Amino acid sequence: MTTVRNEFAKLRHLHIGAIAAVLVAAIVGLTFVGAITATASKDSTTVSWALLLAGLTLAVPVASPLLIAVMASRTMEVEHQSKGWLLNRTNGTGRGALVRAKLVSTGLVVAGATVAASTGGVFLGIAVGVTQPLPADLWLGYTAAAVTTNLVILAVHLLISARVDNQLVALGIGIVGTVIAICASGFPSWAAHLTPWGYYSLASAADYRGEQVVTLNPSYASVAALAVVGAVSFWFMTVRLDRQEVRA
């Protein structure tokens, strides 16, 4: 718990909260632009919850992967540059334990930002005058799936940034992940399952079918499986980091 508290203190100095605010603004902004663009086209004449949910479903994979990579990179870069790994090891905290603490601290920020962005989508709908009943179950379900996917992406980037000193590599992977996340909606289902970024498309709650916007049932089973595999893999990899330090 002391290590986690220390990580929260570091987050303030690293301006992770500001990056999270940019994430929220980007998702809400892209959702708004998508809704306005759709209503100005022939695809739709009125703003509906399905239209906003489709915009949110597109905005999350566009904005999240790279900004999450930036957060993970900043939290790890300080350890690489200031010999934080050695200092924490001297205090009895191995590299793997420190990475786990960073997942808890930064993960709470990422989860909070994702929930805030989803809530912003609801307020956006109210602001533009959507009169239909809010599909609360579907909206909450998508939010939970998006939070889960974002946390797994964060865990992946924390591991990458912990193992690689040059953080440009991690940011480059974040850019590639963004491309995969955006394009994954056009992948076959089996292909979307191959990378964690593909699960953004599996979590989709609305999409266009021709000129109509339709709601979808997110693949909760796939996202749950991602969470389990991600948690087990993350634990195994961080424990391995601790054991490597003990041998060294």
C-alpha positions in Angstrom: 0.0 0.0 0.0 2.9 2.3 0.7 4.2 1.7 -2.8 0.8 2.5 -4.3 0.5 5.7 -2.3 3.9 6.7 -3.6 2.8 6.1 -7.1 -0.2 8.3 -6.7 2.1 11.1 -5.5 4.2 10.6 -8.6 1.2 10.9 -10.8 0.6 14.5 -9.7 4.1 15.5 -10.7 3.9 13.7 -14.0 0.6 15.5 -15.0 -1.1 12.2 -15.6 -4.4 13.8 -14.5 -4.0 16.4 -17.3 -3.5 13.6 -19.9 -6.6 11.9 -18.5 -8.5 15.1 -19.0 -7.4 15.3 -22.6 -8.6 11.7 -23.0 -12.0 12.6 -21.7 -12.2 15.7 -23.8 -11.1 13.8 -26.9 -13.7 11.1 -26.5 -16.6 13.5 -25.8 -15.4 15.8 -28.6 -15.2 13.0 -31.2 -18.6 11.7 -30.1 -20.1 15.1 -30.6 -18.5 15.6 -34.0 -19.6 12.2 -35.1 -23.2 12.9 -34.1 -23.2 16.4 -35.7 -21.6 15.0 -38.9 -24.2 12.2 -39.1 -27.1 14.5 -38.7 -25.8 16.8 -41.4 -25.6 13.9 -43.8 -28.2 11.7 -45.4 -27.6 9.0 -42.9 -29.7 10.5 -40.1 -32.0 13.4 -39.5 -32.2 13.4 -35.7 -29.8 12.7 -32.9 -30.6 9.5 -31.0 -29.0 7.5 -28.2 -28.0 4.9 -30.8 -26.2 7.6 -32.9 -24.4 8.9 -29.8 -23.4 5.4 -28.7 -22.1 4.7 -32.2 -20.0 7.9 -31.9 -18.8 6.9 -28.5 -17.9 3.4 -29.8 -15.8 5.0 -32.5 -14.3 7.7 -30.3 -12.9 5.4 -27.6 -10.6 3.3 -29.8 -9.5 6.5 -31.7 -8.4 8.4 -28.6 -7.6 5.7 -26.0 -4.6 3.6 -27.2 -2.1 6.4 -27.8 -3.0 8.4 -24.7 -2.9 5.3 -22.5 0.6 4.6 -24.0 1.6 8.1 -23.1 0.5 7.7 -19.5 2.2 4.3 -19.2 5.4 5.7 -20.8 5.5 8.8 -18.5 5.1 6.7 -15.3 7.9 4.4 -16.4 10.3 6.9 -17.9 10.8 8.5 -14.5 12.1 5.2 -13.2 14.5 4.7 -16.1 15.9 8.2 -15.9 16.2 8.6 -12.1 17.4 5.1 -11.3 14.1 4.5 -9.6 14.3 0.8 -10.2 17.5 0.6 -8.1 16.1 2.9 -5.4 12.9 0.9 -5.0 14.8 -2.4 -5.0 17.0 -1.0 -2.1 13.7 -0.3 -0.3 12.5 -3.9 -0.8 10.2 -3.3 -3.8 11.1 -5.3 -6.8 10.6 -4.2 -10.4 7.5 -6.4 -10.8 5.9 -5.2 -7.6 6.5 -1.6 -8.7 4.8 -2.3 -12.1 1.8 -3.8 -10.3 1.6 -0.7 -8.1 1.6 1.5 -11.2 -1.2 -0.5 -12.7 -3.3 0.1 -9.6 -2.6 3.9 -9.5 -2.6 4.7 -13.2 -5.4 2.1 -13.8 -7.7 4.0 -11.4 -7.0 7.2 -13.4 -7.7 5.4 -16.8 -10.9 3.8 -15.5 -12.1 7.1 -14.1 -11.4 8.9 -17.3 -13.2 6.2 -19.4 -16.3 6.4 -17.1 -16.2 10.2 -17.2 -16.1 10.2 -21.0 -19.0 7.8 -21.1 -21.0 9.9 -18.7 -20.1 12.9 -20.8 -21.8 11.2 -23.7 -25.0 10.9 -21.7 -24.9 14.6 -20.8 -24.2 15.4 -24.4 -27.3 13.5 -25.4 -29.4 15.5 -22.9 -27.8 18.7 -24.0 -28.8 18.2 -27.7 -32.3 17.2 -26.7 -32.5 13.5 -27.2 -36.0 12.6 -26.0 -35.8 8.8 -26.3 -35.4 6.7 -23.1 -31.7 6.1 -22.4 -30.7 2.5 -23.0 -29.0 2.4 -19.6 -28.2 -1.4 -19.6 -26.5 -1.2 -23.0 -24.6 2.0 -22.1 -23.4 0.7 -18.8 -22.4 -2.6 -20.4 -20.4 -0.8 -23.1 -18.7 1.4 -20.5 -17.7 -1.7 -18.5 -16.3 -3.3 -21.6 -14.4 -0.2 -22.6 -12.9 0.2 -19.1 -11.8 -3.5 -19.2 -10.2 -3.1 -22.6 -8.4 0.1 -21.6 -7.0 -1.4 -18.5 -5.6 -4.4 -20.4 -4.1 -2.0 -22.9 -2.6 -0.1 -20.0 -1.1 -3.3 -18.5 0.4 -4.2 -21.9 2.1 -0.7 -22.2 3.3 -0.7 -18.6 5.1 -4.0 -19.3 6.6 -2.7 -22.5 7.7 0.5 -21.0 9.2 -1.3 -18.0 11.3 -3.6 -20.3 12.4 -1.0 -22.9 14.4 2.0 -21.9 13.7 3.9 -25.1 10.1 5.1 -24.6 9.8 6.0 -28.3 9.4 2.2 -28.9 6.4 2.1 -26.5 4.8 5.2 -28.1 5.3 3.7 -31.6 3.5 0.6 -30.4 0.7 2.9 -29.2 0.4 4.4 -32.6 0.2 0.9 -34.2 -2.3 -0.1 -31.6 -4.5 2.9 -32.5 -4.5 1.9 -36.2 -5.4 -1.7 -35.2 -8.2 -0.4 -32.9 -9.7 1.8 -35.6 -9.5 -0.9 -38.4 -10.6 -3.8 -36.2 -14.3 -3.2 -36.9 -13.5 -4.4 -40.4 -11.7 -7.5 -39.3 -13.2 -11.0 -39.1 -14.2 -11.8 -35.5 -11.3 -14.3 -35.1 -8.8 -11.7 -36.2 -10.1 -9.1 -33.8 -9.4 -11.6 -31.0 -5.7 -11.8 -31.8 -4.6 -8.5 -30.3 -5.9 -6.6 -27.2 -6.6 -3.6 -29.5 -9.0 -5.7 -31.5 -11.3 -6.0 -28.5 -12.5 -2.4 -28.9 -14.5 -3.6 -31.9 -15.8 -6.7 -30.0 -17.1 -4.3 -27.3 -19.0 -2.2 -29.9 -22.5 -1.3 -28.8 -23.7 0.5 -32.0 -22.7 0.7 -35.6 -23.9 1.7 -39.0 -25.7 -0.9 -41.2 -26.1 0.8 -44.5 -27.7 4.2 -43.8 -29.1 3.1 -40.4 -27.5 3.2 -37.0 -28.3 0.0 -35.1 -27.4 -1.1 -31.5 -25.3 -4.2 -31.0 -24.7 -6.6 -28.1 -21.1 -6.2 -27.0 -19.2 -9.5 -26.9 -19.1 -9.6 -23.1 -17.7 -13.1 -23.0 -14.8 -12.2 -25.2 -14.0 -9.1 -23.1 -14.3 -11.1 -19.9 -11.9 -13.7 -21.4 -9.5 -10.8 -22.3 -9.7 -9.6 -18.7 -8.8 -13.0 -17.3 -6.0 -13.7 -19.7 -4.7 -10.2 -19.3 -4.7 -10.4 -15.5 -3.0 -13.8 -15.4 -0.4 -12.8 -18.0 0.3 -9.5 -16.2 0.8 -11.3 -12.9 3.0 -13.9 -14.4 5.2 -11.3 -16.2 5.6 -9.1 -13.1 6.4 -12.0 -10.9 9.0 -13.1 -13.5 10.5 -9.5 -13.3 10.8 -9.9 -9.5 12.5 -13.3 -9.8 15.0 -12.0 -12.4 16.0 -9.2 -10.0 16.5 -11.8 -7.2 18.8 -13.9 -9.4 20.7 -10.7 -10.4 
